Amino acid sequence: PPCAAMRRAVARASRAFRWGSVDEALQRRNAVVAGRAGALQTLTHPWGEVAALAKSKEGGQTQRVDDDGKLRKVDVAVLKDPSKRMPKGHAGQLFKAVSGKVGDEMGVVVCVEDQEAVLPAALAIGRSVPLRTWKSKPDPVDVLAAVHCPGADQAVLYRAFKMSESVRVAQDLVDCPPEFCDVDAMIAAAQRVVSDNEGVQMKVIRGTDLRDGGFGGLWAVGRAAPAPPALVVLSTPPAARSVAFVGKGITYDTGGLALKVPATNM
């Protein structure tokens, strides 16, 4: 298992990210504002300079003096019309516009023209700010993001923001090296999900209980590991219609290892 010093280093690399209003994201922060030209131009005073850059169809950078007397930068990214192969939105363009610019005390605003674009936009922004970085000397990251969609239903915005948080959790589990993300860590991640969602119940079947409960495949494959294998069941109260999602969290996999030697055969 990783030493305590490594765990502390990972904890320091955590990145702060939260959702707020457009005003919160643009005040007292350097910012990135992205969207199609028409959507950007719906930003009203005091953010008129963003709308002006949007008219150029190319975007650019503007500066302003905040109420604290400090000079702040605003990068404006005008998204191009998506290709026929991606007619639903600009998620890829949003990711590129934001991911390379995140930093400390950073604001991110994405402007969309209708409610259907809120969810993909929020997911793209969430994905561009991973929960943590694995750099040995990470730069501080504190991002406050917002979606500007005139007339949008608050329930639509709330759902999009919650789903973006889930994307970041899934992204972190995928990126996390196996010496950090073992079975214990996966169970802890599930417990955090339960604690954040009222009404969700959690049951863990682990170790020999898997064997005795008829889950011989899970037991046989994972029993040699230092951390015993587990089956985590998350459930909600009974409803008129039941839906089951089944997935697997592989913390270490050597499947097919024998097939890859010698390398010329693969």
Secondary structure, 3 states (H helix, E strand, C coil): CCCHHHHHHHHHCECEEEECCHHHHHCCCEEEEEECHHHHCCCCCCCHHHHHHHCCCCCEEEEEECCCCCEEEEEEEECCCCCCCCCCCCHHHHHHHHHCCCCCCEEEEEECCCHHHHHHHHHHHHHCCCCECCCCCCCCCEEEEEEECCCCCHHHHHHHHHHHHHHHHHHHHHHCCCCCCCHHHHHHHHHHHHHCCCCCEEEEEECHHHHHCCCHHHHHHHCCCCCCCEEEEEECCCCCCCCCCCCCCCCCCCCCHHHHCCHHHC
